[in-house]
Amino acid sequence: MKYTKYVICIIVLVAFALFPIACLAESKKEKNSIVFGAARPLSGPLAIYEETAFGPIYKMWIDEINEKGGIYVEEYGKKLPIETIIYDDKSDMGTMTRLLEKLMLEDKVDFVFPPASTAFLFAAGAVANRHGYILMGAEGGATTITDMLPAMPYFFGVLNYSDHNQMPALADLYEEWGVKKVAIIFIEDLHGIEYSGVATREFGKRGIEIALVKSTPPDIKDVSPILKEAKALNVDAFCSFTYPDTGFLVTGQSIELGFNPKAIVFGPGGNFAVYKKIFGKDVVEGVLAYGAWNYKSSPAAKEFYEKFISRYPEDILDWWGHLPYYAGLQCLEQAIEKAGTLNQKKVRDVLATEKFDTVLGETWFDMFGDGGGLLAVECYAGQIGQWQNGVFEVVGPKEKATAKAIYPKPPWPTK
């Protein structure tokens, strides 16, 4: 009888000990969705990015995931659809970081989407790494982020940028074409400073003279003095390392002044389909811009293009970022499935070590020690694009080209 009492006590104690484990297992089985959170610019000056850049991409991706029942997660033994909590950061960095922490600490979302713009991505990267959340980048990327990557293990950049490898590709084209003299205008922020700096270095390596370098404030309303100076210097090429408003201004005033360099390249804006809509295909003929991808880049790119324009107006296509943004989300989806869990570190380790099948083809990240990673340069469909007959063609690097580059650029139409 004495031993029976002991046995009964042990059974009861074991039962109580196992009760929390059983409850935990049961609670995991009851999970019915993967919750993604984001602080995005639903209003304010950065709202254009939510409307035309990463915004349309993550929404399309979520719909496609949910249409097939969700992402299969072995830990729960089923497919889990995606739910979202999207806050408006009002294009304010302080608001963005506060809301991002709220998503992680209070809402306890499973994953987060990135904010918009390079500066915001900087700030979000620090927050995400502090709390151990994967941050798959979208709108933004810079050499400064590259320098930070060894200390940011949860950051994965997907957008190509100045030395990754757009300016080297542009400099190669200029060298091949025999460009001797260049003028540069750049916006007074990190983007403009980095692009002008990397371009100056790359042009210098190839013996190309920098005849003029001018910075401009973001809200400049008249660039004609700079254009007149560049015209007087008889430069072969003009580089506008600026944002859309300034790039559109440069286009319009170049036409007015009859400034017709043999090559002209634009930053964000020149690669948007709306650029052609604003000025018309005859005006933009031969204009170069960052990027680049094209529906001719691959069968997967063509399929993506057709899906996109079946859902959205073609005018909001971004021939720089849309394909890499989508590929980054595909990598995350496949990493979750391969990890079989929603555990951030385990999913992160899969992203850091595996290769994935995406719209870019075989896709992987170059990792920086034990830190974060950047989409490998080899994975991009292109680095520099050019408008030709109303189509944004890949022209650099040459091995990724979808069309032969036009040089010199045709003069602006006089009408």
C-alpha positions as MATLAB code, in Angstrom:
seq = 'MKYTKYVICIIVLVAFALFPIACLAESKKEKNSIVFGAARPLSGPLAIYEETAFGPIYKMWIDEINEKGGIYVEEYGKKLPIETIIYDDKSDMGTMTRLLEKLMLEDKVDFVFPPASTAFLFAAGAVANRHGYILMGAEGGATTITDMLPAMPYFFGVLNYSDHNQMPALADLYEEWGVKKVAIIFIEDLHGIEYSGVATREFGKRGIEIALVKSTPPDIKDVSPILKEAKALNVDAFCSFTYPDTGFLVTGQSIELGFNPKAIVFGPGGNFAVYKKIFGKDVVEGVLAYGAWNYKSSPAAKEFYEKFISRYPEDILDWWGHLPYYAGLQCLEQAIEKAGTLNQKKVRDVLATEKFDTVLGETWFDMFGDGGGLLAVECYAGQIGQWQNGVFEVVGPKEKATAKAIYPKPPWPTK';
ca = [
       0.000    0.000    0.000;
       2.860    2.371    0.921;
       4.569    1.835   -2.474;
       1.241    2.199   -4.301;
       0.844    5.676   -2.782;
       4.320    6.621   -4.017;
       3.522    5.352   -7.520;
       0.282    7.324   -7.585;
       2.123   10.472   -6.444;
       4.760   10.055   -9.137;
       2.107    9.584  -11.824;
       0.307   12.717  -10.665;
       3.542   14.747  -10.607;
       4.524   13.557  -14.095;
       1.056   14.404  -15.356;
       1.329   17.927  -13.965;
       4.833   18.294  -15.407;
       3.672   17.230  -18.848;
       0.528   19.370  -18.752;
       2.230   22.611  -19.908;
       4.013   20.749  -22.715;
       0.730   19.219  -23.864;
      -0.941   22.614  -23.726;
       1.913   24.186  -25.713;
       1.695   21.494  -28.378;
      -2.055   21.967  -28.549;
      -1.696   25.747  -28.853;
       0.739   25.302  -31.759;
      -1.726   23.056  -33.542;
      -4.329   25.775  -33.195;
      -2.318   28.434  -35.052;
      -4.317   29.369  -38.104;
      -2.287   32.062  -39.872;
       1.102   33.715  -40.323;
       0.873   37.345  -39.297;
       2.998   39.878  -41.177;
       3.265   43.415  -39.861;
       4.564   46.623  -41.394;
       4.904   50.347  -40.817;
       4.489   51.734  -44.325;
       3.971   55.245  -45.768;
       0.245   55.120  -46.419;
       0.329   58.928  -46.358;
       2.914   61.695  -46.636;
       5.629   62.341  -49.237;
       6.809   58.711  -49.313;
       3.328   57.346  -50.072;
       4.334   57.016  -53.732;
       6.453   54.002  -52.727;
       3.502   52.240  -51.121;
       1.404   52.997  -54.180;
       3.858   52.012  -56.907;
       6.970   50.280  -55.533;
       6.945   47.565  -52.846;
       3.278   48.121  -51.917;
       1.772   46.464  -55.008;
       4.321   43.627  -54.784;
       3.679   42.447  -51.217;
      -0.081   42.709  -51.743;
       0.073   40.593  -54.895;
       2.340   38.043  -53.181;
      -0.015   37.704  -50.197;
      -3.003   37.161  -52.472;
      -1.134   34.464  -54.401;
      -0.080   32.715  -51.186;
      -3.605   32.749  -49.807;
      -5.133   31.591  -53.083;
      -3.126   28.363  -52.761;
      -4.063   27.936  -49.100;
      -1.015   29.486  -47.455;
       2.587   28.514  -46.687;
       3.096   24.949  -45.468;
       4.763   24.931  -42.033;
       5.799   21.469  -40.851;
       5.745   22.529  -37.203;
       1.967   22.941  -37.462;
       1.387   20.225  -40.030;
      -0.604   22.420  -42.399;
      -0.651   25.409  -44.697;
      -1.075   28.755  -42.961;
      -2.571   31.729  -44.827;
      -1.148   35.208  -44.317;
      -2.804   37.945  -42.291;
      -1.451   41.482  -42.061;
      -1.260   44.385  -39.647;
      -0.241   47.472  -41.630;
       0.247   50.775  -39.827;
       0.668   54.188  -41.454;
       4.044   55.669  -40.522;
       2.978   58.936  -42.224;
       6.410   59.095  -43.882;
       7.932   59.945  -40.502;
      10.969   57.957  -39.366;
      10.268   58.262  -35.637;
       6.716   57.059  -36.152;
       7.995   54.162  -38.267;
      10.448   52.888  -35.633;
       7.860   53.230  -32.859;
       5.239   51.303  -34.843;
       7.778   48.653  -35.876;
       8.598   47.979  -32.224;
       4.882   47.880  -31.425;
       4.419   45.191  -34.071;
       7.218   43.112  -32.579;
       6.662   43.621  -28.853;
       2.923   44.184  -28.508;
       1.294   42.668  -31.580;
       3.922   39.896  -31.635;
       3.654   39.435  -35.408;
       5.413   36.459  -36.957;
       7.308   38.469  -39.603;
       7.696   42.088  -40.697;
       7.813   43.802  -44.073;
      10.362   46.606  -44.568;
       9.594   50.335  -44.527;
      10.195   52.554  -47.575;
      13.405   54.421  -48.497;
      17.067   53.904  -47.695;
      17.133   56.068  -44.562;
      14.076   54.311  -43.097;
      15.609   50.942  -43.952;
      18.728   51.917  -41.972;
      16.636   52.661  -38.898;
      14.423   49.591  -39.284;
      17.450   47.316  -39.654;
      18.698   48.286  -36.213;
      15.266   47.693  -34.653;
      14.772   44.331  -36.369;
      18.206   43.034  -35.380;
      17.753   44.171  -31.786;
      14.594   42.080  -31.508;
      15.744   39.187  -33.708;
      13.353   39.729  -36.618;
      14.238   39.033  -40.249;
      14.097   42.199  -42.351;
      13.932   41.483  -46.077;
      14.722   44.818  -47.724;
      12.809   46.502  -50.521;
      13.001   50.213  -51.399;
      16.499   51.146  -50.377;
      20.101   50.083  -50.368;
      23.446   51.803  -50.047;
      27.131   51.257  -49.458;
      26.561   52.419  -45.880;
      24.196   49.490  -45.326;
      26.852   47.203  -46.783;
      29.316   48.416  -44.162;
      26.788   47.661  -41.400;
      25.949   44.130  -42.529;
      28.531   42.213  -40.453;
      26.680   43.411  -37.332;
      23.144   42.890  -38.740;
      22.553   39.124  -39.070;
      18.801   39.465  -39.721;
      19.063   41.959  -42.602;
      18.776   40.770  -46.213;
      19.032   43.405  -48.952;
      17.446   42.732  -52.326;
      17.795   45.956  -54.336;
      20.866   46.623  -56.480;
      22.483   50.044  -56.067;
      25.511   52.217  -56.863;
      28.401   49.797  -56.337;
      26.145   46.723  -56.370;
      26.683   46.969  -59.421;
      25.016   49.812  -61.286;
      27.779   52.401  -61.633;
      30.410   49.839  -62.692;
      27.984   48.650  -65.396;
      27.275   52.228  -66.524;
      30.989   53.067  -66.618;
      31.638   49.980  -68.762;
      29.027   51.185  -71.256;
      30.484   54.698  -71.344;
      33.984   53.319  -71.908;
      32.764   51.097  -74.742;
      30.933   54.016  -76.386;
      33.950   56.305  -76.162;
      32.431   58.793  -73.712;
      35.175   61.306  -72.815;
      33.481   63.978  -70.704;
      30.606   63.745  -68.170;
      28.522   66.166  -66.104;
      26.865   65.032  -62.849;
      23.968   66.454  -60.874;
      23.082   64.783  -57.567;
      20.527   65.236  -54.823;
      21.839   66.355  -51.422;
      21.136   63.163  -49.501;
      22.716   59.759  -48.981;
      21.454   58.445  -52.321;
      22.898   61.287  -54.353;
      26.156   61.441  -52.440;
      26.813   57.726  -52.836;
      25.878   57.513  -56.518;
      27.942   60.557  -57.480;
      30.882   59.292  -55.420;
      30.853   55.774  -56.844;
      30.303   57.070  -60.396;
      33.227   59.491  -60.082;
      35.457   56.645  -58.920;
      34.340   54.256  -61.674;
      34.573   56.887  -64.431;
      38.040   57.833  -63.213;
      39.211   54.230  -63.504;
      38.281   54.355  -67.184;
      39.844   57.740  -67.942;
      36.499   59.559  -68.292;
      36.690   63.242  -67.328;
      34.215   64.633  -64.782;
      33.720   68.125  -66.205;
      30.986   69.219  -63.774;
      29.549   68.049  -60.455;
      26.662   69.941  -58.836;
      24.443   69.094  -55.872;
      20.789   70.124  -55.646;
      18.247   70.317  -52.819;
      15.324   67.857  -53.036;
      12.835   70.653  -53.735;
      14.755   72.418  -56.519;
      12.462   74.118  -59.033;
      14.951   75.222  -61.684;
      17.944   73.244  -62.965;
      18.438   75.343  -66.100;
      21.647   77.070  -64.873;
      23.289   73.659  -64.374;
      22.056   72.387  -67.731;
      23.327   75.521  -69.502;
      26.744   75.058  -67.909;
      26.860   71.390  -68.945;
      25.798   72.347  -72.467;
      28.557   74.981  -72.672;
      31.105   72.364  -71.559;
      29.965   70.150  -74.458;
      29.815   67.013  -72.303;
      29.166   63.647  -73.923;
      27.010   62.330  -71.065;
      24.843   63.761  -68.300;
      24.081   61.876  -65.064;
      21.092   62.890  -62.932;
      21.507   61.061  -59.615;
      18.254   62.465  -58.254;
      14.687   61.497  -57.372;
      11.697   61.509  -59.758;
      10.647   65.159  -59.414;
      14.120   66.442  -60.247;
      14.626   63.892  -63.016;
      11.369   64.962  -64.656;
      12.459   68.605  -64.307;
      15.820   67.826  -65.948;
      14.006   66.150  -68.846;
      11.612   69.040  -69.448;
      14.211   71.784  -69.158;
      16.754   69.899  -71.296;
      14.162   69.829  -74.062;
      13.454   73.551  -73.637;
      17.159   74.443  -73.748;
      18.038   72.088  -76.590;
      20.554   70.312  -74.372;
      21.181   67.035  -76.187;
      23.996   65.004  -74.619;
      24.833   61.747  -76.370;
      23.845   59.847  -73.205;
      21.675   60.807  -70.251;
      20.960   58.609  -67.215;
      18.372   59.065  -64.480;
      17.907   57.635  -61.010;
      14.507   56.690  -59.526;
      11.790   57.910  -61.865;
      13.549   57.249  -65.161;
      12.949   53.532  -64.659;
       9.240   53.962  -63.856;
       6.690   53.222  -66.568;
       5.005   56.515  -65.666;
       8.075   58.359  -67.041;
       7.123   57.209  -70.522;
       3.481   58.072  -69.873;
       4.364   61.629  -68.838;
       6.703   62.469  -71.726;
       5.747   59.982  -74.446;
       7.818   57.258  -76.058;
       9.427   59.569  -78.638;
      10.797   61.875  -75.945;
      12.218   59.116  -73.733;
      13.828   57.222  -76.619;
      17.424   56.395  -75.715;
      17.177   57.611  -72.105;
      19.132   55.450  -69.622;
      18.096   54.680  -66.037;
      18.896   52.425  -63.119;
      17.408   48.977  -63.130;
      16.938   46.821  -64.767;
      14.739   43.973  -65.840;
      12.484   43.255  -68.770;
       9.755   40.737  -69.567;
      12.214   39.292  -72.101;
      14.768   38.613  -69.359;
      13.353   35.123  -68.756;
      10.116   33.099  -68.974;
       9.653   33.693  -65.227;
      10.010   37.466  -65.704;
       7.429   37.351  -68.507;
       5.014   35.403  -66.295;
       5.508   37.926  -63.492;
       4.930   40.839  -65.886;
       1.701   39.333  -67.189;
       0.430   38.661  -63.661;
       1.284   42.190  -62.615;
      -0.470   43.988  -65.468;
      -3.511   41.727  -65.098;
      -3.896   43.163  -61.592;
      -2.474   46.697  -61.774;
      -2.184   49.505  -64.349;
       0.958   49.034  -66.413;
       1.852   52.667  -65.649;
       2.955   51.770  -62.111;
       5.538   49.189  -63.198;
       8.973   49.738  -61.692;
      11.640   48.366  -64.042;
      14.237   48.540  -61.266;
      12.768   47.101  -58.092;
       9.643   45.070  -58.791;
      11.342   41.843  -59.841;
      13.924   41.786  -56.993;
      11.236   42.707  -54.424;
       9.112   39.782  -55.530;
      12.118   37.440  -55.593;
      12.953   38.398  -51.995;
       9.464   37.413  -50.846;
       9.745   34.137  -52.735;
      13.024   33.445  -50.918;
      11.333   34.107  -47.568;
       8.396   31.841  -48.445;
      10.687   28.972  -49.445;
      12.908   29.497  -46.390;
       9.896   29.176  -44.077;
       8.891   25.946  -45.793;
      12.449   24.533  -45.680;
      12.873   25.484  -42.025;
       9.467   23.993  -41.209;
       8.932   26.626  -38.542;
       8.250   30.300  -37.945;
      11.279   30.597  -35.681;
      13.187   33.656  -36.875;
      16.697   32.301  -36.346;
      15.987   28.997  -38.070;
      14.389   30.730  -41.056;
      17.254   33.241  -41.123;
      19.817   30.432  -41.242;
      18.060   28.872  -44.238;
      18.058   32.250  -46.041;
      21.765   32.590  -45.331;
      22.810   29.171  -46.612;
      20.355   27.939  -49.254;
      19.606   28.769  -52.894;
      16.052   29.447  -54.048;
      14.041   29.217  -57.263;
      12.540   32.657  -57.948;
      11.538   34.974  -60.790;
      15.255   35.794  -61.031;
      16.138   32.126  -61.538;
      18.493   30.500  -59.029;
      18.717   33.078  -56.259;
      20.948   33.368  -53.223;
      22.445   35.891  -50.805;
      26.103   36.786  -50.394;
      26.624   36.789  -46.628;
      28.915   39.075  -44.647;
      30.573   36.834  -42.065;
      28.052   35.986  -39.365;
      26.041   39.070  -40.295;
      23.435   39.825  -42.925;
      23.410   39.422  -46.675;
      22.828   41.016  -50.052;
      21.252   39.417  -53.078;
      24.182   38.150  -55.132;
      25.070   40.425  -58.064;
      24.896   37.434  -60.422;
      21.181   37.030  -59.669;
      20.016   40.377  -61.062;
      18.390   40.547  -64.489;
      20.319   43.745  -65.225;
      21.890   46.905  -63.827;
      21.220   49.624  -66.433;
      18.211   49.965  -68.705;
      17.311   52.134  -71.692;
      14.017   53.222  -73.227;
      13.752   51.905  -76.766;
      10.560   52.167  -78.818;
       8.497   52.501  -75.629;
      10.115   49.496  -73.895;
      12.600   49.634  -71.014;
      15.323   47.301  -72.269;
      18.233   45.890  -70.270;
      21.481   47.187  -71.818;
      24.041   46.627  -69.056;
      25.833   44.458  -68.302;
      26.025   43.233  -71.874;
      25.616   39.545  -70.974;
      22.178   40.331  -69.486;
      21.052   42.689  -72.280;
      17.625   42.291  -73.863;
      18.504   44.761  -76.643;
      21.585   46.452  -78.111;
      22.167   49.858  -76.541;
      21.504   53.045  -78.519;
      24.394   55.533  -78.612;
      24.265   58.370  -79.199;
      20.797   59.051  -77.870;
      18.513   60.650  -80.471;
      18.033   64.412  -79.920;
      14.931   65.419  -77.983;
      11.967   65.956  -80.319;
      11.563   69.634  -81.134;
       7.761   69.666  -81.009;
];
